[in-house]
Amino acid sequence: MSKAFIARVIQESAEITGVAAQHTANELIAAIVGELKRNGKFTLPNFGTFTVRKTKARKALNPRTGEPIRVKAGKTVRFKAAPALKKLV
């Protein structure tokens, strides 16, 4: 799925222009990202939940050279599908 796909679905269902649909898709994605930054969690009923998780610093291997490297601590987004979505798929 891409942002263009989301914009096209919005455009067809709301019968608006492509520019307005693209703007709406951008605002939707920005709202989701903002909610994840503020609360660390975003839930779409009957679809699933996105959560922000912290990752620890760790040692890894460079796949090209096999040389050990350090990976910094960071954050990642996880998704857990809702039971309703699991049934439909």
C-alpha positions as CSV (number, residue, x, y, z in Angstrom):
1,M,0.0,0.0,0.0
2,S,1.3,3.5,-0.8
3,K,0.2,7.0,-0.1
4,A,-1.0,7.3,-3.7
5,F,-3.3,4.3,-3.1
6,I,-4.7,5.8,0.0
7,A,-5.3,9.1,-1.8
8,R,-7.0,7.4,-4.7
9,V,-9.4,5.5,-2.4
10,I,-10.2,8.8,-0.6
11,Q,-10.7,10.6,-3.9
12,E,-13.1,7.9,-5.2
13,S,-15.1,7.5,-2.0
14,A,-15.4,11.2,-1.2
15,E,-15.7,12.3,-4.8
16,I,-13.1,15.1,-4.4
17,T,-10.2,16.2,-6.5
18,G,-6.9,14.4,-6.6
19,V,-5.1,17.3,-5.0
20,A,-7.6,17.4,-2.1
21,A,-7.3,13.6,-1.7
22,Q,-3.5,13.8,-1.6
23,H,-3.7,16.6,1.0
24,T,-6.1,14.5,3.1
25,A,-3.9,11.4,2.9
26,N,-0.9,13.5,4.0
27,E,-2.8,14.9,6.9
28,L,-4.0,11.4,7.9
29,I,-0.5,10.0,8.0
30,A,0.8,13.1,9.8
31,A,-1.9,12.7,12.5
32,I,-1.0,9.0,13.0
33,V,2.7,9.8,13.3
34,G,1.9,12.7,15.7
35,E,-0.2,10.4,17.9
36,L,2.6,7.8,18.0
37,K,5.1,10.5,19.1
38,R,2.7,11.8,21.8
39,N,1.3,8.6,23.2
40,G,3.5,5.8,21.8
41,K,0.3,4.0,20.6
42,F,-2.3,4.4,17.9
43,T,-5.3,2.1,17.6
44,L,-7.6,1.7,14.6
45,P,-10.7,-0.2,15.7
46,N,-11.2,-3.5,13.9
47,F,-7.8,-3.1,12.2
48,G,-5.1,-3.1,14.8
49,T,-2.7,-1.2,17.1
50,F,0.6,0.4,16.3
51,T,3.0,0.8,19.3
52,V,6.4,2.4,19.7
53,R,9.0,0.1,21.2
54,K,12.5,0.9,22.4
55,T,15.4,-1.2,21.1
56,K,18.5,-1.8,23.1
57,A,22.0,-1.2,21.9
58,R,23.6,-4.4,20.6
59,K,26.5,-6.0,18.8
60,A,25.9,-7.2,15.2
61,L,28.0,-8.4,12.3
62,N,28.5,-6.5,9.0
63,P,27.1,-8.9,6.5
64,R,29.7,-7.9,3.8
65,T,32.9,-8.2,5.9
66,G,31.8,-10.2,8.9
67,E,33.3,-7.5,11.1
68,P,31.5,-6.9,14.4
69,I,29.8,-3.5,14.8
70,R,27.8,-1.7,17.5
71,V,24.1,-0.8,16.8
72,K,22.8,2.2,18.7
73,A,19.7,2.0,20.8
74,G,16.6,3.3,19.1
75,K,12.9,3.0,18.5
76,T,10.7,0.9,16.2
77,V,7.0,0.7,15.5
78,R,5.3,-2.6,16.0
79,F,1.8,-3.6,14.7
80,K,-0.6,-6.1,16.2
81,A,-3.6,-7.0,14.1
82,A,-7.1,-6.9,15.7
83,P,-9.0,-10.2,15.9
84,A,-11.6,-8.8,13.4
85,L,-8.8,-8.2,10.8
86,K,-7.4,-11.7,11.4
87,K,-10.8,-13.2,10.7
88,L,-11.2,-11.3,7.5
89,V,-7.7,-12.1,6.1
